[in-house]
Amino acid sequence: MNRAISFDTLAYAKKLIAAGFTERQAEVQAEALSEIIDKHIATNQDIRGLEVKLKEMEDRLKYELTVRLGAMIAASIAITVSLTLLSD
């Protein structure tokens, strides 16, 4: 996977070993953390993609609401005209 976040597993493992972890424990911990970063951390590209989708959704909703409001106004005018003509 092309990672946008740089994580130095070797340096991390060395720090764990210096803190008292065994070499195997440090390796497993570094690998696990690297997998978590790869799979679950949003990159700038991920966020930009979501921003584009949200903007498209916002534009679509504005259009739909404008159409609905226009239809309600037209219906209100039609009802008002009809009632006015019937009352005469």
C-alpha positions as CSV (number, residue, x, y, z in Angstrom):
1,M,0.0,0.0,0.0
2,N,1.3,3.5,-0.8
3,R,1.3,5.0,2.6
4,A,0.8,8.7,3.0
5,I,1.9,8.5,6.6
6,S,5.5,7.6,7.3
7,F,6.0,5.2,10.2
8,D,9.5,3.9,10.9
9,T,8.8,0.4,12.4
10,L,12.5,-0.3,13.0
11,A,13.0,2.9,15.0
12,Y,9.8,2.1,17.0
13,A,10.9,-1.4,17.7
14,K,14.3,-0.2,18.9
15,K,12.6,2.2,21.3
16,L,10.4,-0.7,22.6
17,I,13.5,-2.9,23.1
18,A,15.2,0.0,24.9
19,A,12.2,0.2,27.2
20,G,12.4,-3.5,28.1
21,F,10.4,-5.3,25.4
22,T,11.9,-8.5,23.9
23,E,12.9,-8.2,20.3
24,R,10.0,-10.4,19.2
25,Q,7.5,-8.3,21.3
26,A,8.8,-5.1,19.8
27,E,8.6,-6.5,16.2
28,V,5.0,-7.7,16.7
29,Q,4.0,-4.4,18.3
30,A,5.6,-2.4,15.4
31,E,4.0,-4.5,12.8
32,A,0.6,-4.2,14.5
33,L,0.8,-0.5,14.8
34,S,1.9,-0.2,11.2
35,E,-1.1,-2.2,10.0
36,I,-3.5,0.0,12.1
37,I,-2.0,3.2,10.6
38,D,-2.3,1.8,7.1
39,K,-5.9,0.7,7.5
40,H,-7.5,3.2,9.8
41,I,-5.8,6.6,9.5
42,A,-7.4,8.9,7.0
43,T,-5.0,10.6,4.6
44,N,-5.3,14.0,3.1
45,Q,-6.4,12.4,-0.1
46,D,-9.2,10.5,1.7
47,I,-10.4,13.7,3.3
48,R,-10.3,15.6,0.0
49,G,-12.3,12.9,-1.6
50,L,-14.9,13.1,1.2
51,E,-15.0,16.9,0.8
52,V,-15.8,16.6,-2.9
53,K,-18.6,14.1,-2.2
54,L,-20.1,16.3,0.4
55,K,-20.0,19.3,-1.9
56,E,-21.7,17.3,-4.6
57,M,-24.4,16.2,-2.1
58,E,-24.8,19.8,-0.9
59,D,-25.3,21.0,-4.4
60,R,-27.8,18.3,-5.2
61,L,-29.8,18.9,-2.1
62,K,-29.9,22.7,-2.8
63,Y,-31.2,21.9,-6.3
64,E,-33.9,19.5,-5.0
65,L,-35.0,21.9,-2.3
66,T,-35.2,24.8,-4.8
67,V,-37.4,22.6,-7.1
68,R,-39.7,21.6,-4.2
69,L,-40.0,25.1,-3.0
70,G,-40.9,26.3,-6.5
71,A,-43.5,23.6,-6.8
72,M,-45.0,24.5,-3.5
73,I,-45.2,28.2,-4.5
74,A,-46.8,27.3,-7.8
75,A,-49.3,25.1,-6.1
76,S,-50.1,27.9,-3.6
77,I,-50.7,30.3,-6.4
78,A,-52.9,27.9,-8.3
79,I,-55.0,27.2,-5.2
80,T,-55.3,30.9,-4.4
81,V,-56.3,31.7,-8.0
82,S,-58.8,28.8,-8.0
83,L,-60.4,29.9,-4.7
84,T,-60.6,33.5,-5.9
85,L,-62.3,32.5,-9.1
86,L,-64.7,30.2,-7.2
87,S,-65.7,32.9,-4.7
88,D,-66.7,35.4,-7.4
